Structure formats: C-alpha cells, structure tokens
Amino acid sequence: VTAAMWDWWFGWHSTEAARYKLWHPDAHQFAALRTDLTTADLTDRQKYIGNTSYVDELVGPKLQQLGINFRDPVAHGFTVPPDQTIVFGRVGSSIAPVDLGWLAHQVRPIEGGVEMRSRFFLNLRGLHVPNVTQAAFAVARGLSVDPTDLRLGEDLGRDLLLHCGQEMNHLAAFL
C-alpha cells in the first residue's frame, strides 16, 4: 500500500454507500459527497480536499451521522513530503450544528510498506451551519443525535480506537 493509494481511496469512496461499506462492512452504512468530483479531471487529493463527506457509521454501539470537511493539511501547518499523505479534516454532526473535532491520518513509507498514524482531537467548541439537504436526508434515515451522543468520554475514545483499527486494517488488506 502507498500514500498515493490512500489519496485515491479518499477521492473515490464517499460517492455512494456501497463503496463506503467496502471499507468497514459491519459499521459503515451510508455515504454521500457535498460535491461529487470522482470523475472530474483532478488529482486524487483535489477530489476530497475542500469537499465534505457525509457518512453514517457505527462507532461502538452508537450510530454516528457525521459531516467530515477535508482540509488542506499544509494550510494547517503540516509538512507533507511527496511520498506521504495526510488526510486531514474537521468532523461535525451532519444533523446538529456541532463540530466534534479534527482527524488526521498520516501515511508514510517505512521499510516493507507504509505506516499510518491516526490522531483525533475531539472537543465540542466549534459550531457550523449544517447542510440542510444532508441533514434532512440524515433525519429521514433515522435520527441518531441525542444529548448522550455528543458526550465525548472515554467510551468514545475506546470505541473510536477499535473502529479505526478495524477499518484501516481492512482497507489496507484490499488496497
């Protein structure tokens, strides 16, 4: 697996639920893009950086309906060598006007393959205006947000660690 393969995946997978489910068949349930650029004449990074992916997934026992706005990691202070990638984004609810935090997946070459280092900074300090259309679709699929879903505790950290380990290892196996 290479960093370029991860960039391709992030530019390709979010256009439909079937593609997203390939990544974690048990937990991933829905995916859509704010703007589908998968067939545009752009680099793989340009297809997802600046775009928002709307996903429904189980993290532990709870259904999370999220909007992930992918950002340019260099504009946020990261150095990204040509043989690496950093998938970086702001994570928020696709229903409630709440930003939940940031994610960063760094993929870098090591002897015998690549290493992915994932970091999550979770807080409830930011607010955003949800995409009204996506919020309506999310509610129609089954409203998941209740006050306990927005409590960021140790259980979420444990569940996120397990979920991330499962999905990234599964994805690496077929990439």
Secondary structure, 3 states (H helix, E strand, C coil): CCHHHHHHHHHHHHHCHHHHHHHCCCCEEEEEECCCCCCCCCCHHHHHCCCEEEEEEEECCEEEEEEEEEECCHHHCCCCCCCCEEEEEEEEECCCCEEEEEEEEEEEEECCEEEEEEEEEECCCCECCCCHHHHHHHHHHHCCCCHHHHCCCHHHHHHHHHHHHHHHHHHHHHC
